[in-house]
């Protein structure tokens, strides 16, 4: 929209007049698009704080506002070429172009780059991608290896006589092996006709495709980890599946899966008994999940709501002679999560039948059970052009990428219920 482009131009002029320059404009532009950072320093799209919807911007209007109403292909190519040659305004001051003129050119390319970033982030953070909400995400700078911890033997107290020394806690190293990092990305390309013929829809589609591709790839890897399709768990050199129906040998002495289709609250109670029957392999202390999350496939959403939120519950004895009625059965806090079709389709791809896959459900504390080792958070960076790009009339290239790997750190905090 023309008035939005004019608004951006006024913001540029304000930053230039008040001494903040193009750096101030770029920062304010990102804020207006709602792009910020989370606690890990990763880019985060805050839609509630967004002042400009990137879908409302018009590529040709941006070009005409910053480069002139008669903008043509040569102007577009020159703008991107100067940006690639000289970089930002502060780097170009004193170069062959006048700072004021370069400021408008740089503001144009900065605006396009901000728009690409915002549109790609919009797709990357779509609601159907829930993997990050179910895993602890931790920034690290290593590849593979081990997550090292310290295990004690639980001997921390005793009924001591006066003058008797306190017992020494037995400490030893324990570790969980971590898979090698995984690198994924996609390329966004735009040509001069995007601005000449107003092909804003092509720019939006390219950004959406790139953001969606990277996000979905990450989501698939996270889903496979949580669902137990990919089994990464190995403690102290002893590998085990994420979900076990019977205890293995120490340190993998846990049970967290059973044939237990979710049809009523009794199935949830059974899951609690199995989940909290597990103990720490070092101390023997109990595993407790205070406010578990309950994950179901999308086909069971209505069934889940009928189990968790009934107005009342009626129970009949085996003989049918006694009928009791109570209010809502589940007082314990449970956070329900309906998984997306992506997660369901991963079970199908793994060979689970269309009869059994909808009945799979999971309960526990996934952030204690799983972690995403983040090496490079999702980002959109510009890339240099090649001679081949110039022959294809490409004027701008960006790479959308992320780098990390999911893994199981402690399966005792999750339970899986199955139909089969």
C-alpha positions, 0 to 999 in steps of 0.5 A: 500500500502506498501510504505504508511506503510513505510512512516508512519514508517519513520514518527514514527521514526522522532517523536521518534528521535526528542523527540515528541514520540508517541503523536507526531506521533498520532497527525501527523497521524490524520493531514495526514488523514485530521482529524481536529476540527471545531469551536465547537471542533467537529471532522472534515474531511478536504479532501482538506488537507488530505495527505494520503487517508485511503482507500489506506492503507493495513491492513496487510502491516501496521502489517508487517511494525510495527510488522515484516514481519512474523507477525502472529495471536499471534503477533496481539493479543499480540499487542492489549492486551498490548495496552489495558493493558498498554495504550499509550507509555508514560503510559507504560514506565518502564513497563515489555516491553522495551519502544522501542519495545512497541513504535513499538507495540503502533504505530501499534495499534495507526495506526489501530485506526487512520485508523478506525477513518478516515474510519468511519469519511469518511462515516459519512461526506458523501455529502448526509448528509446535516443536519448540514449545515441547522441547527445551531449546538451548543454544550451544556451540558444539557438535555431537558428543555428550551431555555431561552430568553428575549423579549421586547415590542418594546418601544425603542424610541419616539418623546421626549420633552427636559428633558423628560425621555427615555422610559423603554423597557419592558423586560420579559422572553420567552422560547422555550421547547427542547426535551430530548437528543437522543443517538445513536451509532454503534460498529466496531469489527475487528479480527486477520484475518483482518491482517493475510489474508489482509481483509482490505475490511472487515475493510473498510466495518465495518467502513463505515457501522458504520459511515453511520448508525450514520450519517443517523440516525442523518440526519433522525432526522434533516430532520423530524424537518426541514420538519415539520414531527416532531413538537417540537415547543412550545413557552412559554408553547404554542405548535404549528406545525412548519408550519401553514397555518393561524395565531394561538394565540399569541405567535404562531401568524405566517403563514409560509405555503401555497398551492404554487407549485414551477413552476415559479418565481411568486411562490417564490415571493408569498413565500416572501410575506408570510414569511416576513409578519410575525412579532415578537410576542413581539415587532411586528417588521418585520421578514426579511430573507436577503439571503434565502436558497431554498430547493427542493426535488431531483425530482425538481432539473432541475425545480429549475434551470430553475426557478432560472437561465433562460436566459430571461423571457417572459410574456404575458398579459391575453388578449395575446395582449402584450408580454414583455421580460426581462433578468433573473428574480431573482436578490435577492440572493437565495441559492438553496439546493437540498435535498437528497433522505433521505429527500424525503423518510421521507415525504413518510414515514410520509404519504405524497403521491408520487404525492405531496412529490416531490412538497414540497419546503422550503425557509428561514433561516434554521439556525435561525429557527432550532438548533441541541443541540449537547451533544457529537459530533461524535467520535470513541472511543476504547472499552475494550474487554470481554472474549466473544470477545477473544473467537470470536478472536476479537482483537479490538473494537471501538464505533462510536457515537453521542449524541444530538437532533434537535429542532425548535427554531423560525419557523417564519424564514422558509416557506413551499410550497405544491402542495396539 
